[in-house]
Amino acid sequence: MLLALSASYATAFRVPGGAARPATALRSATITDEARALRADGLYAADRHVTTSRFLVPRDEQVAFEQSWVAKADALQDAPGLTYFQMSKYAADFMGPPLGDDEPNYHAYAVWESAEAAAAFDAGGGRPATYDGLFSLALPAEATGVPPPERAVDAEKRLPREAFVASNRFGIKPGFEKQFEDMWAGRDSSLADLEGFVNFTLLRREGDVDDGNTYVSYTTWKNVQAFNNWRGSDNFKRSHSGPKPAESPYAKMPKVVTYKTFLTCGAAEGM
């Protein structure tokens, strides 16, 4: 059931080191045994299916482009099997060489319960890409405020930003996929304890890889401050520590790309 947004919130409680949060906050934050299941090839089975569409929109056309997605996002809310959707506008990138002028600056990002449901996604004229979603982690919308309880849209302006995405793009050497996935499977999942966390999925590219990125870690935060707080947290230190492999699995340097999102919608449980 997709979210019919409500302004009412549950009784608050406190988590260590954090501010008051709704009592439902951790209800869907557990990675299940199903999310740890293995395929016949030894890689992890998908617990979500993700479709994206990438666009390069000139600056003078961006307001009209954003407005054109209002009706599309409204229609997606009723799509069978959709658990989360957001439009994203490029914000910044770091690590490695800067992105080129031909880099898409808008992304439509949709999460689905099944591959069959995902197949119905309309890319809207953009460059499509599909992914298996691994190790998905999400908080209920009531806990995060994403999607927001209400949205004000001015037809003459850019749409209001509702969340912040930090993605990390990885090109993994052939034969090193299992090692890379095992590293993520063993990571601390206490992201859900951090103020401002919304959802996380490790994306594994399906089909032809047209950008060299075979995996992408994709984390949605309430805002950039929540992301920066995570970078200074013990959680960040734990997730970036540990023994190094004898041989690096990376075919290229990882690349961090951030986005500001709008037109979020999704399931009440978060994703």
Secondary structure in CASP SS format (residue, H / E / C, confidence):
PFRMAT SS
TARGET T0000
AUTHOR 0000-0000-0000
METHOD secondary structure of the structure
MODEL  1
M C 1.00
L E 1.00
L C 1.00
A C 1.00
L C 1.00
S C 1.00
A C 1.00
S C 1.00
Y C 1.00
A C 1.00
T C 1.00
A E 1.00
F E 1.00
R E 1.00
V C 1.00
P C 1.00
G C 1.00
G C 1.00
A C 1.00
A E 1.00
R E 1.00
P E 1.00
A C 1.00
T C 1.00
A C 1.00
L C 1.00
R C 1.00
S C 1.00
A C 1.00
T C 1.00
I C 1.00
T C 1.00
D H 1.00
E H 1.00
A H 1.00
R H 1.00
A C 1.00
L E 1.00
R C 1.00
A C 1.00
D C 1.00
G C 1.00
L C 1.00
Y E 1.00
A C 1.00
A C 1.00
D C 1.00
R E 1.00
H E 1.00
V E 1.00
T E 1.00
T E 1.00
S E 1.00
R E 1.00
F E 1.00
L C 1.00
V C 1.00
P C 1.00
R H 1.00
D H 1.00
E H 1.00
Q H 1.00
V H 1.00
A H 1.00
F H 1.00
E H 1.00
Q H 1.00
S H 1.00
W H 1.00
V H 1.00
A H 1.00
K H 1.00
A H 1.00
D H 1.00
A H 1.00
L H 1.00
Q C 1.00
D C 1.00
A C 1.00
P C 1.00
G C 1.00
L E 1.00
T E 1.00
Y E 1.00
F E 1.00
Q E 1.00
M E 1.00
S E 1.00
K E 1.00
Y E 1.00
A E 1.00
A E 1.00
D E 1.00
F E 1.00
M C 1.00
G C 1.00
P C 1.00
P C 1.00
L C 1.00
G C 1.00
D C 1.00
D C 1.00
E C 1.00
P C 1.00
N C 1.00
Y E 1.00
H E 1.00
A E 1.00
Y E 1.00
A E 1.00
V E 1.00
W E 1.00
E C 1.00
S C 1.00
A H 1.00
E H 1.00
A H 1.00
A H 1.00
A C 1.00
A C 1.00
F C 1.00
D C 1.00
A C 1.00
G C 1.00
G C 1.00
G C 1.00
R E 1.00
P E 1.00
A E 1.00
T E 1.00
Y E 1.00
D E 1.00
G E 1.00
L E 1.00
F E 1.00
S E 1.00
L E 1.00
A E 1.00
L C 1.00
P C 1.00
A H 1.00
E H 1.00
A H 1.00
T H 1.00
G C 1.00
V C 1.00
P C 1.00
P C 1.00
P C 1.00
E C 1.00
R C 1.00
A C 1.00
V C 1.00
D C 1.00
A C 1.00
E C 1.00
K C 1.00
R C 1.00
L C 1.00
P C 1.00
R C 1.00
E C 1.00
A E 1.00
F E 1.00
V E 1.00
A E 1.00
S E 1.00
N E 1.00
R E 1.00
F E 1.00
G C 1.00
I E 1.00
K C 1.00
P C 1.00
G C 1.00
F C 1.00
E H 1.00
K H 1.00
Q H 1.00
F H 1.00
E H 1.00
D H 1.00
M H 1.00
W H 1.00
A H 1.00
G C 1.00
R C 1.00
D C 1.00
S C 1.00
S H 1.00
L H 1.00
A H 1.00
D H 1.00
L C 1.00
E C 1.00
G C 1.00
F E 1.00
V E 1.00
N E 1.00
F E 1.00
T E 1.00
L E 1.00
L E 1.00
R E 1.00
R E 1.00
E C 1.00
G C 1.00
D C 1.00
V C 1.00
D C 1.00
D C 1.00
G C 1.00
N C 1.00
T C 1.00
Y E 1.00
V E 1.00
S E 1.00
Y E 1.00
T E 1.00
T E 1.00
W E 1.00
K C 1.00
N C 1.00
V H 1.00
Q H 1.00
A H 1.00
F H 1.00
N H 1.00
N H 1.00
W H 1.00
R H 1.00
G C 1.00
S C 1.00
D H 1.00
N H 1.00
F H 1.00
K H 1.00
R H 1.00
S H 1.00
H C 1.00
S C 1.00
G C 1.00
P C 1.00
K C 1.00
P C 1.00
A C 1.00
E C 1.00
S C 1.00
P C 1.00
Y E 1.00
A C 1.00
K C 1.00
M C 1.00
P C 1.00
K E 1.00
V E 1.00
V E 1.00
T E 1.00
Y E 1.00
K E 1.00
T E 1.00
F E 1.00
L E 1.00
T E 1.00
C E 1.00
G E 1.00
A E 1.00
A C 1.00
E C 1.00
G C 1.00
M C 1.00
END
